[in-house]
Amino acid sequence: MVKYFIIPIIILLVLVTIAFLFRRKHIREIGILENEKLQIQNKPIFEEMMKVKQLNMTGETEEKFERWRNEWTEVIDIHMPKIDSMLFDVEDMVDRFRFKKATETEKEIQERIRQCEKKKDTILDELNELVGSEEKNRIEMEKLREQYRLARKTILAHQHAFGTTVEPLEKELESFTPKFEEYDELTANGNYLLAREIVITLSSKGEQLSALIHDIPSLLTDLQNKIPTSIRELRNGSKEMEEQSYNLEHLELSRQLQEIESEIAEQLIKLSQLDIDPVLQKVTEMNDRIESFYDSLENEVNSRHYVDQNFNAIGESLFGIIRFAKEIFDEAIYVQQSYRLDEKEAKLPEASIKKLEILQKRYDTLQVLMEDEGSAYSALQNELKQISDELEIIAADQESLANRMKNLRIDENNVRKQLEELSRKLQTGDRKLHRGNIPGIPDEMDARLEEADEQLYLVSQSLQEVPLNMAVAESYLANAETVVNDVNERVEELLENVMLIERIIQYGNRYRASNPVMHQKLLEAEESFRQFRYAKALEEAATAVEAVEPGAMKRIEEMLKEHA
């Protein structure tokens, strides 16, 4: 019976706990909403709006002020009391555990608070924009008026520097006056935002005017003085050079300078119309072209100097290399009776002579052109440099082949000498092996000795060929050297292993009588030794001794080193 009473009590306690938790959650939410409402309500919007009183309270300013005041009054007198009433209702709903209804009302309060917050932000943004516009307008307009006065003063004081642009510049300045007047009128009537648009327009025009006043004098100087002077200098300079036998027809200076003179007239017209950007670009292009003309004339002078200084020297070099190439050609024919050159080397002498014949024709043609004085020195220089560069390549190839042919006899002697040394080395290793007091020579070692002997025979045979191919002989020699060195290393290793096996067996004999297992292992090692299987014998003997006396191998090796 008691159980039936306890269960309802537990359920009741759970429900009460849940209700308590929900109630506490809603009370916390009501506190948050109350705080948000107070933050909006206590915001000093009216005090902020009083800043507008410092401005001219007419026109746009007065209209905005009245609208802001009405909107905020509505927030404080209508929306805030309504929110207070709804908060009171929510508290009552929570006390009566009407949580669902309370939640709905809370959401509605949040939306009302959000709308009031938005209204507040809009008023402050517009207010700050209006007050800020008045301050910005005043500061920027002072700068604009000063900029205007300075521009007018500059134009009046330096009219000669502005030439035909004085009149259009003055008209541009006159266009500022009605805008200044319009700005003053709007400001006097409290229309600060409309006045702001005037300021922005005048700022853009002011920047353009400053650019014009800054750039026009230098552009006029370029178009009326600097560029025409350069044109006269280029014409006089080119004339003097032509009188000194320079051929400048390829530069087409006369035509290009006339083009620039026509462009000067066009740019002066554009400049008088204050169309400055294309004029800036075109003047830069004209200056670059003129600079390139100076460079071209200077290049012709330098080219003539190069040709005068190097023509005869390059000719002498050409004839010297031709003689040398013919000598190399004859030498190659003689050398190939004894030695075989590779295909590229064999063809090089004849190919070089053909190239040199072509270069000689080009050089002779160049000499005719110089005597006729009908070619530009820059073209003559380019051709002469190409001939010189190609001569250097041919000369280097000839020198390399000459050295190669000289070294063939030296290379042959070196191969023969190394062949003799390798033969002696192989014989020494073979004698060591046969006098080494060993049971016999393994078949593998005999095969390697035969292979080494065959490699030496190949080297010897290659040296008997006529014509001798040194590349083949040197290749055989490299193989022979590798094989002979390997054989000698293996001979030394085999002899050392034989000595080590004997010492291990001698060392292990002390344990034979007392250790039958070791005795058997040593017998197996001795059998492998007699069969010339020295590597296996070493492994078996060493394993047997180490099994009985760990570290014995190290001691035996040290003993051998001491007696070596």
C-alpha positions as CSV (number, residue, x, y, z in Angstrom):
1,M,0.0,0.0,0.0
2,V,2.8,2.4,0.8
3,K,4.2,1.9,-2.7
4,Y,1.0,3.3,-4.2
5,F,1.5,6.5,-2.2
6,I,5.2,6.9,-2.9
7,I,5.0,6.8,-6.8
8,P,2.5,9.8,-7.1
9,I,4.6,11.8,-4.6
10,I,7.8,11.2,-6.7
11,I,5.9,12.2,-9.9
12,L,4.7,15.3,-8.2
13,L,8.1,16.2,-7.0
14,V,9.5,15.8,-10.5
15,L,6.8,18.0,-12.0
16,V,7.4,20.7,-9.3
17,T,11.1,20.6,-10.0
18,I,10.6,21.0,-13.8
19,A,8.1,23.8,-13.2
20,F,10.6,25.5,-10.9
21,L,13.4,25.2,-13.5
22,F,11.2,26.7,-16.3
23,R,10.1,29.5,-14.0
24,R,13.7,30.4,-13.2
25,K,14.6,30.4,-16.9
26,H,11.8,32.8,-17.7
27,I,12.6,35.1,-14.8
28,R,16.2,35.3,-16.2
29,E,14.9,36.0,-19.7
30,I,12.6,38.8,-18.3
31,G,15.6,40.3,-16.5
32,I,17.5,40.4,-19.8
33,L,14.6,42.0,-21.7
34,E,14.2,44.6,-18.9
35,N,17.9,45.5,-19.1
36,E,17.7,45.9,-22.9
37,K,14.7,48.1,-22.6
38,L,16.4,50.3,-20.0
39,Q,19.5,50.7,-22.2
40,I,17.4,52.0,-25.0
41,Q,15.2,54.1,-22.7
42,N,18.2,55.7,-21.0
43,K,20.1,56.5,-24.2
44,P,20.4,60.4,-24.3
45,I,19.0,60.7,-27.8
46,F,17.4,64.1,-27.0
47,E,20.7,65.4,-25.7
48,E,22.4,64.2,-28.9
49,M,19.8,65.9,-31.0
50,M,20.6,69.2,-29.3
51,K,23.9,69.2,-31.3
52,V,21.8,70.2,-34.3
53,K,20.8,73.4,-32.6
54,Q,24.4,74.6,-33.3
55,L,23.5,74.5,-37.0
56,N,21.2,76.7,-39.1
57,M,17.8,75.5,-38.0
58,T,16.1,76.0,-41.4
59,G,15.2,73.9,-44.4
60,E,16.6,70.4,-44.4
61,T,18.1,70.6,-40.9
62,E,14.8,71.7,-39.3
63,E,12.8,69.0,-41.1
64,K,15.2,66.3,-40.0
65,F,15.3,67.6,-36.4
66,E,11.4,67.6,-36.1
67,R,11.2,64.1,-37.6
68,W,13.8,62.7,-35.2
69,R,12.2,64.3,-32.2
70,N,8.7,62.9,-33.1
71,E,10.1,59.4,-33.8
72,W,12.0,59.2,-30.5
73,T,9.1,60.7,-28.6
74,E,7.0,57.9,-30.0
75,V,9.5,55.3,-28.8
76,I,9.6,56.8,-25.2
77,D,6.0,57.6,-24.8
78,I,4.3,54.8,-26.6
79,H,6.6,51.8,-27.3
80,M,8.4,51.8,-23.9
81,P,5.2,51.8,-21.8
82,K,3.8,49.0,-24.0
83,I,6.9,46.9,-23.4
84,D,6.6,47.6,-19.6
85,S,3.0,46.3,-19.7
86,M,4.0,43.2,-21.7
87,L,6.9,42.5,-19.2
88,F,4.4,42.7,-16.3
89,D,2.1,40.3,-18.2
90,V,4.9,37.8,-18.7
91,E,5.7,37.9,-15.0
92,D,2.1,37.1,-14.2
93,M,2.1,34.2,-16.8
94,V,5.2,32.7,-15.2
95,D,3.7,32.9,-11.7
96,R,0.7,31.0,-13.1
97,F,3.0,28.5,-14.9
98,R,1.7,29.5,-18.4
99,F,5.1,29.0,-19.9
100,K,4.1,28.5,-23.5
101,K,2.2,31.8,-23.5
102,A,5.1,33.5,-21.7
103,T,7.5,32.4,-24.4
104,E,5.3,33.8,-27.2
105,T,5.1,37.1,-25.3
106,E,8.8,37.3,-24.7
107,K,9.4,36.8,-28.5
108,E,7.0,39.7,-29.2
109,I,8.8,41.9,-26.6
110,Q,12.2,41.0,-28.3
111,E,10.9,42.1,-31.7
112,R,9.6,45.4,-30.2
113,I,12.9,46.1,-28.5
114,R,14.7,45.3,-31.8
115,Q,12.5,47.8,-33.7
116,C,13.2,50.5,-31.1
117,E,16.9,49.7,-31.3
118,K,16.8,50.1,-35.0
119,K,15.0,53.4,-34.8
120,K,17.6,54.6,-32.3
121,D,20.5,53.6,-34.6
122,T,18.9,55.3,-37.6
123,I,18.4,58.6,-35.8
124,L,22.0,58.6,-34.5
125,D,23.4,57.7,-37.9
126,E,21.4,60.4,-39.7
127,L,22.3,62.9,-36.9
128,N,26.0,62.1,-37.1
129,E,25.9,62.3,-40.9
130,L,24.3,65.8,-40.8
131,V,26.6,67.2,-38.1
132,G,29.6,65.5,-39.7
133,S,28.7,66.9,-43.1
134,E,28.6,70.5,-41.8
135,E,32.1,70.1,-40.2
136,K,33.5,68.4,-43.3
137,N,32.0,70.9,-45.6
138,R,33.4,73.8,-43.7
139,I,37.0,72.4,-43.5
140,E,37.1,71.2,-47.1
141,M,35.5,74.3,-48.5
142,E,38.1,76.4,-46.8
143,K,40.8,74.3,-48.6
144,L,38.9,74.6,-51.9
145,R,38.7,78.4,-51.6
146,E,42.4,78.6,-50.8
147,Q,43.2,76.3,-53.7
148,Y,41.0,78.4,-56.0
149,R,42.8,81.6,-54.9
150,L,46.2,80.1,-55.4
151,A,45.3,78.8,-58.8
152,R,44.1,82.1,-60.0
153,K,47.2,83.8,-58.6
154,T,49.5,81.3,-60.3
155,I,47.9,81.8,-63.7
156,L,47.9,85.6,-63.5
157,A,51.6,85.7,-62.3
158,H,52.9,83.2,-64.9
159,Q,50.7,83.7,-68.0
160,H,53.7,83.1,-70.3
161,A,54.1,79.6,-68.8
162,F,50.5,78.7,-69.7
163,G,50.5,80.1,-73.3
164,T,47.2,79.5,-75.1
165,T,45.7,77.6,-72.1
166,V,45.3,80.8,-70.1
167,E,41.8,81.6,-71.4
168,P,40.3,78.1,-71.0
169,L,41.9,77.8,-67.5
170,E,40.3,81.1,-66.5
171,K,36.9,79.9,-67.8
172,E,37.4,76.7,-65.7
173,L,38.1,78.9,-62.7
174,E,35.0,81.0,-63.4
175,S,32.9,77.8,-63.2
176,F,33.8,77.6,-59.5
177,T,32.1,80.9,-58.5
178,P,28.4,79.9,-59.0
179,K,29.2,76.6,-57.1
180,F,30.7,78.6,-54.2
181,E,27.5,80.8,-54.1
182,E,25.2,77.7,-54.3
183,Y,27.1,76.1,-51.4
184,D,26.8,79.3,-49.3
185,E,23.1,79.5,-50.0
186,L,22.4,75.8,-49.1
187,T,24.5,76.1,-45.9
188,A,22.6,79.3,-44.9
189,N,19.3,77.4,-45.4
190,G,20.5,74.4,-43.3
191,N,20.7,72.1,-46.4
192,Y,24.0,70.6,-45.3
193,L,23.7,67.3,-47.1
194,L,22.9,69.0,-50.4
195,A,25.8,71.3,-49.8
196,R,28.0,68.2,-49.3
197,E,27.3,67.2,-52.8
198,I,28.6,70.6,-54.0
199,V,31.7,70.1,-52.0
200,I,32.4,66.7,-53.5
201,T,31.9,68.0,-57.0
202,L,34.2,71.0,-56.4
203,S,36.9,68.7,-54.8
204,S,37.0,66.6,-58.0
205,K,37.2,69.7,-60.2
206,G,39.8,71.2,-57.9
207,E,42.1,68.1,-58.2
208,Q,41.7,68.3,-62.0
209,L,42.6,72.0,-62.0
210,S,45.6,71.4,-59.8
211,A,46.8,68.7,-62.2
212,L,46.4,71.1,-65.1
213,I,48.3,73.9,-63.5
214,H,51.1,71.5,-62.5
215,D,51.5,69.7,-65.8
216,I,50.7,72.4,-68.5
217,P,53.9,74.5,-68.1
218,S,56.2,71.4,-68.4
219,L,54.2,70.1,-71.3
220,L,54.4,73.4,-73.1
221,T,58.1,73.6,-72.5
222,D,58.5,70.1,-74.0
223,L,56.2,70.9,-77.0
224,Q,57.5,74.4,-77.7
225,N,61.1,74.3,-76.7
226,K,62.7,71.0,-75.7
227,I,61.4,68.7,-78.4
228,P,61.9,71.2,-81.3
229,T,65.4,71.9,-80.0
230,S,66.2,68.2,-80.0
231,I,64.8,67.9,-83.6
232,R,67.1,70.7,-84.8
233,E,70.0,69.0,-83.0
234,L,69.2,65.6,-84.6
235,R,68.9,67.2,-88.1
236,N,72.2,69.0,-87.8
237,G,73.9,66.0,-86.2
238,S,72.7,63.6,-88.9
239,K,73.8,66.1,-91.6
240,E,77.3,66.4,-90.2
241,M,77.6,62.6,-89.9
242,E,76.4,62.1,-93.6
243,E,79.1,64.6,-94.6
244,Q,81.6,62.3,-92.8
245,S,80.5,59.3,-94.9
246,Y,77.9,57.9,-92.5
247,N,75.0,56.1,-94.2
248,L,71.9,56.9,-92.1
249,E,69.1,56.1,-94.6
250,H,68.0,53.0,-92.6
251,L,67.1,55.3,-89.7
252,E,64.6,57.3,-91.8
253,L,65.3,60.3,-89.5
254,S,63.9,62.9,-91.8
255,R,60.5,61.3,-92.1
256,Q,60.2,60.4,-88.4
257,L,61.2,63.9,-87.3
258,Q,58.5,65.4,-89.6
259,E,56.0,63.1,-88.0
260,I,57.0,64.4,-84.6
261,E,56.6,68.0,-85.7
262,S,53.1,67.3,-87.0
263,E,52.3,65.6,-83.7
264,I,53.5,68.7,-81.8
265,A,51.0,70.9,-83.5
266,E,48.2,68.3,-82.8
267,Q,49.2,68.1,-79.1
268,L,49.2,71.9,-78.7
269,I,45.6,72.1,-80.0
270,K,44.6,69.4,-77.5
271,L,46.4,71.1,-74.7
272,S,44.6,74.4,-75.4
273,Q,41.4,72.4,-74.9
274,L,42.7,71.2,-71.6
275,D,42.6,67.5,-72.8
276,I,45.7,66.8,-70.8
277,D,45.9,63.0,-70.4
278,P,46.4,62.0,-74.1
279,V,49.0,64.9,-74.4
280,L,50.9,63.5,-71.4
281,Q,51.1,60.1,-73.0
282,K,52.0,61.4,-76.5
283,V,54.8,63.7,-75.1
284,T,56.3,60.8,-73.3
285,E,56.2,58.7,-76.5
286,M,57.8,61.6,-78.5
287,N,60.6,62.0,-75.9
288,D,61.3,58.3,-76.0
289,R,61.5,58.3,-79.8
290,I,63.9,61.2,-79.7
291,E,66.0,59.5,-77.1
292,S,66.1,56.4,-79.4
293,F,67.3,58.6,-82.3
294,Y,70.2,59.9,-80.2
295,D,71.0,56.3,-79.3
296,S,70.9,55.2,-82.9
297,L,73.3,58.0,-84.0
298,E,75.6,57.2,-81.1
299,N,75.5,53.5,-82.1
300,E,76.6,54.4,-85.6
301,V,79.6,56.3,-84.3
302,N,80.5,53.4,-81.9
303,S,80.0,51.0,-84.8
304,R,82.4,52.9,-87.0
305,H,84.9,53.0,-84.3
306,Y,84.6,49.2,-83.8
307,V,84.9,48.5,-87.6
308,D,87.9,50.8,-88.0
309,Q,89.6,49.2,-84.9
310,N,88.9,45.5,-85.6
311,F,88.4,45.0,-89.4
312,N,92.0,44.4,-90.2
313,A,92.7,42.4,-87.0
314,I,89.8,40.1,-87.7
315,G,90.9,39.7,-91.3
316,E,94.4,38.7,-90.1
317,S,92.8,36.3,-87.6
318,L,90.7,34.8,-90.4
319,F,93.7,34.2,-92.7
320,G,95.7,32.7,-89.8
321,I,92.9,30.3,-88.9
322,I,92.6,29.3,-92.5
323,R,96.3,28.4,-92.6
324,F,96.1,26.6,-89.3
325,A,93.0,24.6,-90.5
326,K,94.9,23.5,-93.6
327,E,97.8,22.3,-91.4
328,I,95.3,20.4,-89.2
329,F,93.7,18.9,-92.3
330,D,97.1,17.6,-93.5
331,E,98.0,16.4,-90.0
332,A,94.7,14.6,-89.7
333,I,95.4,12.6,-92.9
334,Y,98.8,11.6,-91.6
335,V,97.6,10.8,-88.1
336,Q,94.8,8.6,-89.4
337,Q,97.4,6.3,-91.0
338,S,98.3,5.3,-87.5
339,Y,95.3,6.2,-85.3
340,R,91.6,6.0,-85.8
341,L,89.7,9.2,-85.1
342,D,86.0,9.2,-84.3
343,E,83.6,10.2,-87.0
344,K,83.1,13.7,-85.7
345,E,86.9,14.3,-85.4
346,A,87.6,12.8,-88.8
347,K,85.1,15.1,-90.5
348,L,86.1,18.3,-88.6
349,P,89.1,19.4,-90.7
350,E,87.2,19.4,-94.0
351,A,84.1,20.9,-92.5
352,S,86.1,23.7,-90.9
353,I,87.8,24.5,-94.2
354,K,84.4,24.8,-95.9
355,K,83.1,27.1,-93.1
356,L,86.2,29.2,-93.4
357,E,85.8,29.6,-97.1
358,I,82.3,30.9,-96.6
359,L,83.5,33.3,-93.9
360,Q,86.3,34.5,-96.2
361,K,83.6,35.3,-98.9
362,R,81.6,37.2,-96.3
363,Y,84.7,39.1,-95.2
364,D,85.5,40.1,-98.8
365,T,82.0,41.3,-99.4
366,L,82.2,43.3,-96.2
367,Q,85.4,44.9,-97.5
368,V,83.7,45.9,-100.7
369,L,80.8,47.5,-98.8
370,M,83.2,49.5,-96.7
371,E,85.0,50.8,-99.8
372,D,81.7,51.8,-101.4
373,E,80.5,53.6,-98.3
374,G,77.0,52.5,-99.1
375,S,76.2,50.7,-95.8
376,A,75.4,51.7,-92.3
377,Y,78.2,51.1,-89.9
378,S,75.9,49.4,-87.5
379,A,75.1,46.7,-90.1
380,L,78.8,46.4,-90.9
381,Q,79.6,46.0,-87.2
382,N,76.9,43.3,-86.8
383,E,78.3,41.3,-89.7
384,L,81.9,41.7,-88.6
385,K,81.0,40.6,-85.0
386,Q,79.3,37.5,-86.4
387,I,82.3,36.6,-88.5
388,S,84.5,37.1,-85.4
389,D,82.3,34.9,-83.2
390,E,82.2,32.1,-85.7
391,L,86.0,32.3,-86.1
392,E,86.4,31.9,-82.4
393,I,84.3,28.7,-82.4
394,I,86.2,27.2,-85.4
395,A,89.6,28.1,-83.9
396,A,88.6,26.5,-80.6
397,D,87.5,23.3,-82.5
398,Q,90.8,23.3,-84.4
399,E,92.9,23.8,-81.3
400,S,91.0,21.0,-79.5
401,L,91.6,18.6,-82.5
402,A,95.2,19.5,-82.7
403,N,95.7,18.8,-79.0
404,R,93.8,15.5,-79.4
405,M,96.1,14.4,-82.2
406,K,99.2,15.4,-80.3
407,N,98.1,13.4,-77.3
408,L,97.3,10.2,-79.2
409,R,101.0,9.0,-79.1
410,I,101.1,10.0,-75.4
411,D,97.9,8.2,-74.7
412,E,99.2,5.1,-76.5
413,N,102.4,5.0,-74.5
414,N,100.3,5.5,-71.3
415,V,98.1,2.5,-72.2
416,R,101.2,0.3,-73.0
417,K,102.8,1.3,-69.7
418,Q,99.7,0.6,-67.6
419,L,99.3,-2.7,-69.5
420,E,102.8,-3.7,-68.4
421,E,102.0,-2.7,-64.8
422,L,98.8,-4.6,-64.7
423,S,100.5,-7.7,-66.2
424,R,103.2,-7.5,-63.4
425,K,100.5,-7.0,-60.8
426,L,98.6,-10.1,-62.0
427,Q,101.8,-12.2,-62.1
428,T,102.7,-11.1,-58.6
429,G,99.2,-12.1,-57.3
430,D,99.5,-15.4,-59.1
431,R,102.9,-16.2,-57.6
432,K,101.6,-15.3,-54.1
433,L,98.8,-17.7,-54.6
434,H,101.0,-20.6,-55.8
435,R,103.7,-20.0,-53.1
436,G,101.2,-19.5,-50.3
437,N,101.5,-23.0,-48.9
438,I,97.8,-23.8,-49.3
439,P,96.2,-27.1,-50.1
440,G,95.1,-25.9,-53.5
441,I,93.5,-23.1,-55.5
442,P,89.6,-22.9,-55.7
443,D,88.1,-23.2,-59.2
444,E,86.5,-19.8,-58.8
445,M,89.9,-18.2,-58.3
446,D,91.3,-20.0,-61.3
447,A,88.4,-18.6,-63.4
448,R,89.0,-15.1,-62.2
449,L,92.7,-15.3,-63.0
450,E,91.9,-16.5,-66.5
451,E,89.4,-13.7,-66.9
452,A,92.0,-11.1,-65.9
453,D,94.5,-12.6,-68.3
454,E,91.9,-12.5,-71.1
455,Q,91.2,-8.8,-70.4
456,L,94.9,-8.0,-70.6
457,Y,95.1,-9.9,-73.9
458,L,92.3,-7.8,-75.3
459,V,94.2,-4.6,-74.4
460,S,97.3,-6.0,-76.0
461,Q,95.4,-7.0,-79.2
462,S,93.7,-3.6,-79.5
463,L,97.2,-2.0,-79.5
464,Q,98.2,-4.1,-82.5
465,E,95.4,-2.7,-84.7
466,V,96.3,-0.3,-87.5
467,P,95.0,2.4,-87.4
468,L,94.9,2.2,-83.7
469,N,91.6,3.0,-82.0
470,M,92.6,4.6,-78.7
471,A,89.0,4.9,-77.5
472,V,88.7,1.1,-77.7
473,A,92.1,0.5,-76.2
474,E,91.4,2.8,-73.2
475,S,88.0,1.1,-72.7
476,Y,89.6,-2.4,-72.6
477,L,92.3,-1.0,-70.3
478,A,89.7,0.3,-67.8
479,N,88.0,-3.1,-67.8
480,A,91.3,-4.9,-67.3
481,E,92.3,-2.7,-64.4
482,T,89.0,-3.4,-62.6
483,V,89.4,-7.2,-63.0
484,V,93.1,-7.3,-62.1
485,N,92.6,-5.2,-59.0
486,D,89.6,-7.4,-58.0
487,V,91.7,-10.6,-58.4
488,N,94.6,-9.3,-56.3
489,E,92.2,-8.3,-53.6
490,R,90.6,-11.8,-53.6
491,V,94.1,-13.4,-53.5
492,E,95.0,-11.4,-50.4
493,E,91.7,-12.2,-48.8
494,L,92.1,-15.9,-49.6
495,L,95.6,-16.1,-48.1
496,E,94.5,-14.3,-45.0
497,N,91.6,-16.6,-44.5
498,V,93.9,-19.7,-44.9
499,M,96.2,-18.4,-42.2
500,L,93.3,-17.6,-40.0
501,I,91.8,-21.0,-40.4
502,E,95.1,-22.7,-39.4
503,R,95.3,-20.5,-36.3
504,I,91.7,-21.2,-35.3
505,I,92.2,-25.0,-35.6
506,Q,95.4,-24.8,-33.7
507,Y,93.7,-22.7,-31.0
508,G,90.7,-25.2,-30.9
509,N,92.9,-28.3,-30.6
510,R,93.2,-27.7,-26.8
511,Y,89.4,-28.4,-26.4
512,R,89.2,-31.5,-28.7
513,A,90.0,-34.1,-26.1
514,S,87.4,-32.8,-23.6
515,N,84.7,-31.7,-26.1
516,P,83.6,-34.3,-28.6
517,V,81.2,-31.9,-30.3
518,M,83.8,-29.3,-30.9
519,H,86.2,-32.1,-32.2
520,Q,83.6,-33.1,-34.7
521,K,83.1,-29.5,-35.9
522,L,86.8,-29.0,-36.4
523,L,87.0,-32.3,-38.4
524,E,84.3,-30.8,-40.7
525,A,86.2,-27.6,-41.0
526,E,89.4,-29.5,-41.8
527,E,87.6,-31.5,-44.5
528,S,86.3,-28.3,-46.1
529,F,89.8,-26.9,-46.0
530,R,91.2,-29.9,-47.8
531,Q,88.5,-29.4,-50.5
532,F,89.7,-25.8,-51.0
533,R,86.4,-24.5,-49.6
534,Y,88.2,-21.9,-47.5
535,A,85.3,-19.6,-46.8
536,K,83.2,-22.5,-45.5
537,A,86.1,-23.9,-43.5
538,L,86.6,-20.5,-41.8
539,E,82.9,-20.2,-40.9
540,E,82.8,-23.8,-39.4
541,A,86.0,-23.4,-37.4
542,A,85.1,-20.0,-36.1
543,T,81.6,-21.2,-35.1
544,A,83.1,-24.2,-33.2
545,V,85.6,-22.1,-31.2
546,E,83.2,-19.3,-30.4
547,A,80.6,-21.9,-29.1
548,V,83.2,-23.1,-26.5
549,E,85.0,-19.9,-25.8
550,P,83.0,-16.7,-26.7
551,G,85.4,-13.9,-27.8
552,A,88.0,-16.3,-29.0
553,M,88.0,-15.1,-32.6
554,K,88.8,-11.5,-31.5
555,R,91.8,-12.8,-29.5
556,I,93.0,-14.9,-32.4
557,E,92.8,-12.0,-34.9
558,E,94.7,-9.8,-32.5
559,M,97.4,-12.4,-32.2
560,L,97.7,-12.5,-36.0
561,K,98.1,-8.8,-36.1
562,E,100.9,-8.9,-33.5
563,H,102.8,-11.4,-35.6
564,A,102.1,-9.8,-38.9
